[in-house]
């Protein structure tokens, strides 16, 4: 891995990030007994040496979150319950001086070794920076080291999350007041979608990589795909990579951002229908066809486990449902983002009595926070 946090950030920014990491290390050690602590790992863009550099009048500033993974000994659920809140409070105390959000996630090495391949674990194991510990700790995690093992439903999950960002951006674009905060939010989510669309194509073809720069190189070499505008995805991805490395705060007007949003939503729809046909082996002519299909949209999950998850999420009546709750997000997203004329179906999926777009997006977001 690169010894730097960024590709081309100033020495001042690099020193600031290093000092923040030292504060994190000291803070975690003060909370967690050393006998319980296996290691501390910085993931995300800064852990991979590709963190964002925000250019300002006061010099280079950090932009992305700092995502730390604290590996603890013992049973995973107990470790999470014991240390999640103290670490969350530590992150909140360090964030103001850091100038960005400091986040902690609790893991155990045993859980990481036993977990099936996913995009999240691949990114974490393949690209990171140790604050305490070394790569020898990751022995036994070979299933996470090769992106070819990332299952296709992980590509759908990434696409759902970035299209959800487009949905939240659409809600802000529709608000009566549209100011600087809304413009920045919309611009940021458009850029995330631009990057993700190309990443999804790579993941679906077993060519994903932890480095966004390498992903773009691979995307340029991808063979043409039937019914997909590969050149358009390549153009959008280049813009997304540039934003990830050198983010800006959007000051564009509602009209300009709305036009960009419509353009991205259109290609996102094409990609969604293509990916889900590839994943599920069923062609969907329109988002509505997809949303009303009787197909199991999460076939990788266990029916009995799904019943328990539904019961925890929706009460005793959830036991009757053998489908994983994320399926409700898939169907609702397809209608809210690309149709917006089937509110009855959306209310049913989200178990909401909201009657307008804003209310349904809020209900969707509440469920998304639990099952994204």
C-alpha positions, 0 to 999 in steps of 0.5 A: 500500500501507498505510505500516503493517505492521498495521491497528491495532497499537500504535506500539511494535509498528510501530516494532519491525517497522520496526527489524527490517526495517532489520536485515534490509536491513543483513544482506542487504547484508552478504551479497550484493554490491550488483552482484548485488542488484536489490531486497528486498521484504517480502511476507505479511501485514505486507507488505500492511499486514494483519499479525497483532497478538497482544495480551499483558500486555506489549503488542502483539506480532507473530504472523505470519512476516516473509517477505522476497523477495531479488531477485538478478541472474543465473541463478535456480538458481545464485542460489538455490544461492549465497545460500539458506543464508547468508540462512537463517542470517541469518533464524535469527540475527534471529528471536529478537530479532524475536520471530517467524520471519524467512524469506528466499526468493531470486528473480530478476526474470526468473523472476518475469516469465516465470512463469505466473500463480499465487496466490503470485505474485499476492499478492506482486506485488499486495501488498507493501512494498519494503525496497530497490527500487521498483515499477518493478522489477515491469514485465513482471509484468502477468500477476500483477496481476489475480486473474482469471488465477489458474488453478483448480488454484491454488484446489485447492492452497490447499485442499489445504494448509489441509486438510492443516493440518486433518489435522495437527490431527486427529493432535494431537487423537488424541495421548494427551497434549494440552497448551497447545502442541497446543491452540494448534496445533489452534486456529491451523490451524482458523482458517487453514482458516476463512479459506481456505475462503472464499478458495477460493470466491472464487478459483474464481470469479475474485474473489480479492483480496490483502486479507483484508478485501476478500475478506470483502466480496466473499464477502458479495456472492457469488451462491449456489452449488449444493450449498454452504452459502454462509452457513456459509462466510461465517460461518467466513470472518469468524472467520478474518479476525478471527484473521488480524488479531488472533490468539490462542493457543487454550486450549480443551479437546480436546473443544471443539476436536474438535467445531470440527474435525469441523464444519470437516472436514465443510464442507471435504469438501463444498468439496473435492468441489465444487471438484474436480468444477468443476476436473476436469469429473468428479463425485465422490460421496465422498472415496473415489470421488475417491481411487480415481478413475483421473482425472488429478488434475494435468492441467496438468502435463507427462507427461515432466516428471512422470517426471523429478520422480518419478525425483528423488523416488522413484528410478529406478522413478519414471520409469514414472509420468507423474503429478505427485507432488502427485496422491498427496497429493490422494488420500491426504488425501481418505482420511486426513482424511475416510475413515480406513479405506483405509490400504492405498491410502494406503500405496501412494500415499505409498510407506510401510510405516506401519500406523497413522494417526500413521505415515501422517500423518507419511509424508504430511507428509514428501511434502507438504513437497516438493510442497505 
